[in-house]
Amino acid sequence: MGCTMTDIRDTTSHKAPAGSPDSRGASVILNAIQVMRCFSVETPLLGVTEIASRVGLHKSTVSRILATLEQEDLVERDSSTRRFKLGLGLIAVTGPLLADLDVRRAAYPVLQDLTERTGETAALMVWNGNQSVCVEQIASPQQVKHTTPLGTRYNTALSSSVQIFLAQAGFEAARGMISDGTVILPDTAPAALDAYATRLREVSAEGLAVNYGETSAEEVGVAAPVFDHRGDLAGCVMLAAPRFRISQEVLNSLTKACKRAASDVTVRLGGPSGA
């Protein structure tokens, strides 16, 4: 979407032999997960005996698990009953996921409208630290279109969405990712790196990135940043289209529509209008 980039998937499967340290470690983790899953809206407070009965573990085992979880603030003791409840530490663990879900909910109706108005595929992309990830998409109604499975990850520097995220990170951070191969830039000669640095500065200033057939001769992508209520980059809106029907005039129209949609999502997240 927006360009042709490497779809990075971990296809390696590892299964530890029974009784090995890895298998025992996995068992401990599974037991801890089972313990935390005992808590619910209906039963927010539970004692050791109750939990042990629900998960089928000895009380001493459950006590050790709860002690570890309590150290990490994943569970805490209720001051009046001394029974356990889920702790606020879970918010820190789930915070990034909740943020992604918030931006996805906020973006969905805007993406629908964007596809209706442009006739092209609209998507929401987020950054996982070194890749741009597609987390929502409204496919073009046209027979010839560019789409990608949800969860697809991209790491090509010329991708419109990757440009948005690297522009926010700054060129020194981008240079490090390019240097270690995390992000792929076809030409890493000094002159090419200087040109890319200039490009990222322009993307940052304009709030817009364009990939006009640079990573795939058949595809065009445009992207614009989305900010949350803190003013932090939450993701980007992207439009992807077949190059054969994107003239310069149509491209200008798509970039305006994409920037407007990104601004609308920003406002829905509590961010500044016109960001």
N, C-alpha and C positions, 0 to 999 in steps of 0.2 A: 504494500500500500504506500503510495506516495513515491516509492522507489523500490527497486529490487535489492534486497539485502539478505544477509545470511540469517536463516531461521535456526537459532541455536537451541538444540534440545539435548538433554542428557539421556542417552540411550543405553548407558551402562547399568546393568543390574547386578547388585551384590547381595548375596544371601549368606549370612554367617552360619557356620556349622553349629548344630545344637550343642549347648554347653560351653561354647567359646566365650571369651570376654565380651565380644561384640553382641552375641545373642543375649547374654545376661544383662548387658547394659540396655539393650532394646526392651527387655522384659521390665526393667525398673521404670523406664520411661512410660511404657504402656500402663503399668500399674498406677503411676502418678496421674496419667490422663484419666484413667477410670475413676480415680478418687475425685478429681475435679468435676467430672461429669455427673457425679452424684447430686451436686447442688443444682437447684432449679428455682424458678419463681415460687412454686408451691412449697418447696422445702429448702429455704435459704440457709437454715441453721441445722447442723448435724453433729452428733457426737461420734467419738471413735467407734463405739460398738455398732452404731447404726451404719456407718460407712463400711465397716468390716463385713457386716451382714450383706450389704448390697453388692459389694465387689467380690466377696468370697475369699478374702484374705484374712490372715490372723491379725488380731488387734495390735500386736507388737509391730508388725510390718506396717500397718496403717499409721500407727503413731510415728514411726520413723519417717514415713513419706510426708505426713502432715508437718512434722518438725522442719523438714527441708523446705517444703513449700512456704511455711511461715517465715523462714529466714529470708526468702526472696519476695515476701509480701504478696504471694499468690493466693494465700489464705490468711485469715486472721481470726482471733478468738473474739467472740461476742463478750463484752464486758460484764453483762448481767448473767448470762447462762453458762459462760465458759465453753460453749460449743463453738464449732468452727463455721466460718462463712467465707465466701470468696473474697480475696483481697484486692485492694486498689492497684497492686502491681500488675494485674492483668491488663489494665488500661494501657500501661506502657508497652506491653507485648502486642496488643491488638491495635494500638493507635495508628500505625501506618496503614493497616488494612481498613480501619474505619474511615480514614481520610480518603482512601481510594474509593470506598463505597459511596461516601458523600459526594465526591466529585462525579462519580458515575451516575448517581441519581439526578444530580443537578444538570448534568449534560444531556441526558437521554432525550427529553422533549426538544431541546435546542438542536440536537443532531437530526432528529426527525424533520424539523422545520427546514434545516439547512439542506438536507437531501431533496425535500419537496421543492425548494426554491431553485436549486442548482441542477437537479437531475443527476448528481454525482454521489459517489459513496462518501459518507461522512463518518469520521471515527474519533474516538477519544484515546489519546495515548498518555501513559504515565511513565516515569523514569524509575528504574529499580536500582540505580546506582551506577550502572554502566551500560544499560540497554533501554531502548524505548519499547514499551509493551502496549499492545492493543488490548484495551479492556472493555470497549464498547464500539459498536459499528452499526450503521444503518446503510444497507446496500443500495446502490443505484437501481432504479426501476428499469433502466435500459438494458437491452439484451447484451451488449458488450460493456463490461464494467471491470473495475479492479476491486477485489475484496481480499480479505485475509482472515484466517481463523482467529477467534478471540484467544488471547494469550501468546500470540506470535510475538517474538522479540526481534529487534533490529539493532544492529551495531555499526552501520555504515555511516561515516561522517557526513556524506552528502545527502542523506535522507533529510527531508524537510523537518520531520519531528526530532531527529537527533540533533539537527542544527539548533533548534529551539532550546533543548536541554543543555547543550554544550555552551551556547551563548550565555545562558544564565550562570553556568558553572565558572565561566571565564576561560580564556585561552590557555593559561598555564595548566589548569586542570585537564583541559582537552588535550594539550600536548602530551601530558603524562599518559593518558589513556591511549593515544595514538602510538606513543613510543613503545608501550608494553603490549600492543596488539589488541587491547580490549575494544578499541574503536578502530575501524578500518578506514584509512584514507589512502586511495590508490597511489598517490604521489606524495612522498614524504621528503622530497628535496627541500632545502632551505627556502627557495623561492615559493614553492607550493605551500609550505607551512605559513609563510608570511601572508600569502594570498588568502589562506583559510582563516588566519587570525583577523584579517580585515573583514572578511565575510561575516564572521561571528559578531564583530562589533556592529556591523550594519544590521544584522538580524536583531541584535539587542536594541538598537536605536529605533528600528522600524516596527518591532513587534510582529515580524513576519519572516517566514523562511520559504523559499521556493526551490523545488527540485524539478527542473524542466528537462526530463529525459536524461539526467546525468548518471543515474545508476541503472536505468533500464530505458532503452530507446523508445519503448512503447508506452511509458507511463509518466504522468505528471503528478506532482504532489505539492500542496501548499499547506502550511501549518502556522498557527498563531497561539501564543501562550495564554494559559488560564491561571489566575491567581486566587488564593483563598482570602479569608477575612484578615489574615495577618500580613497580607501582601507577599506571601511566599508562593513560588511557582508550584501549582498543584497538578499540572498536566498541560496538554495542548490539544486543540481541535485541529483535525487534519481533513483535507479533501483529497481524494485520489480519483484520477480520471485517465482514460486512454488518450495518449498524446495526439492521435490523429484528429480529434475533434476539439482540441484546445488551441485556438488561435491566440494571438497576443491580446486581442480584444476580450475574448472569453476568459483568458487568464486574469486580466485586470478585474473582471467581474467576480471571478472565484476568490481572488485575494481579498476583495472588499467584503464579500459574504463571509469568508472564513474569519476575518478579523472581527466582524460584527458578532458572529456566533460566539467566538471566544470571549468577547466582552460581556455578552449576555450570560454566559456560564459563570464568569467572574462575579457578576452582580448577584446571581443566584446563590453563590457561595459566601456572600457578604463582603466581597472585595470592592474596590473602588470602581465607579462607573468610568468607562473610557480607558481602563487599564490596558 
